[in-house]
Amino acid sequence: AGGRGLWSQSWADGDGGSGAPVPLEDDPCAVFHYALQLCDQGQFDPAAKFFQQTLDLLRAGAGGPDAPREAEVLAQLGVAMQSNDDAPAAVRAYLEAVNLAPELHACHANLAMLFGYLKQEQEAVAHINAALNLDPTNESYLR
């Protein structure tokens, strides 16, 4: 999954029982990386909770809004929810992500697929067109 480049800091030390480091409660970067590791292990439900915690920490942070990081967390939350077969929650996360960062073509493509699945054809077409406009050489968007 993308977005790891925005989060260069490593995980906190510790062991959460799964062999994964335990994120610091107040460190959005550590929590985000922990959630990514859970996704890599196919543990999407707990990962979604940690992505939500990351969003809460980012939004409460003293540094002010951080739209690029929030959008990336929302995109990853969308992946986790989509992997959990929760299409409405995935749609909400992806829509919020593209609202913050309209250039996230993969989110538009995922929205197109989900809206197609939900039989919302106009929305599906709008989002696949957005994805193609942002990444016209991506052959997977032409299928």
N, C-alpha and C positions, 0 to 999 in steps of 0.2 A: 504494500500500500504506500501511497505517496505521503509527503508531509514530514517525513522523518528529518529532513534537512532543516526545517524550521525549529527543530527541537534537538539541538546538538548536545545538551547536557545528559550525562548518564543517569541511570537509575540510582535510587538510594540503596544503601547497603541493607541487608537483611534477607530473611527467607520467609515467604508467605505460605509455606507448606507444600507448594507446587514446585519448589526449586526456583521460583521467580523472586526477584528482589521485591521487597515491600515498599511502595511509594510513600514518601513523606506526605502527611496529610495536607500540608500547606504549600507544597511544591508542585505547581501545575505541570511542569516539565516531567518530573518523576512519575506523576500519576498518569500522564499521557503515555509515556513509554511503557509503563506497566500494562495499561489497557491494550496497547499494540501487541505486547507479548501474549496477552491472553487471547487476542484475535488470532495470532499466529498458531496458537494451540487449539483453536476451534472453540474457545470458551467465550462465546459472543454475549451471553447474558451478563456475566460479571463485567466483561469489557465495557458494555454499554453503560453500566453504572459508573465505572471509572472515567469514561469519556464525559459523562454528565458532571461528575465531580470536577474534572478539569475545566469544563465550561464555567461552573460556579466559581472556581478559584480565579479564573481569568477575569470574570466579570466583577469580582469583588476586589481585584487587585488595585493597588495604588497607582499603577502606571497608566491608568486610563484605558480606553478601548484599544483592543488589539485585533482588529478585524481579520487580518490574514491568519493568525493563529486560531481565532474562534472559528473561522470558516473551515480550516483544516480539521479541527476537532469535530465539527458538525459533519463534515464529509465522512470521517471515520466512524462517527456514530451512525450515520446512514448505512454504511457498509455492515456494521454490526447488526443493526435492526433488520436490514434486508436478509442477512444470513440467518437471522432468527425467524424468517418468514413473517415479519411484521411490516407489511407494505405501507400502511398508513403512517407509522412512526418513521420509517425510512424516508418517505416522501416529505414529511415535515422537516426532518433533519437536512435533507438535500436542498429543499427550498430555502431554508434559512441560510445554508452555506452559500448558495448562488446569490442570495440577496446581499450578503456581505462581500462576496468575491465572484462577480459574474463571469470571470474568466475561467472558472473551474469546469472545463469542458467535460471531464469524466462525470461530474455530478449531473450535468445536463443530460448526458447519455444514460446514466442510471435512472434519472427521472423519466426519460422517454420510455425506457423499458418498463418501469413500474406503472406509468400511466397507461401504457398499452395493455399491461396485465389487468389493470383496473378498468379497462374499457373506456378510458377517457382519451379518445383519439386526438382531439384538438390539442390538448396539453402535450400528448406524446409527440405529435408532429412539431409543435413549437420548440420543444426541448431538443429533439434530434437536430432540428435546423440550427438551433443555437450551438450545439456541440460541433456540427459541421462547419459553421461559420468561424468558430474558434480554432478548430483543428481539421482543416479540409482534406488533409492527406491521411487521416486515420481511417484505414480500410474497414475496421470493425463498425464504424458508424454508418457505413454504406449498406450494411446488410439489413 
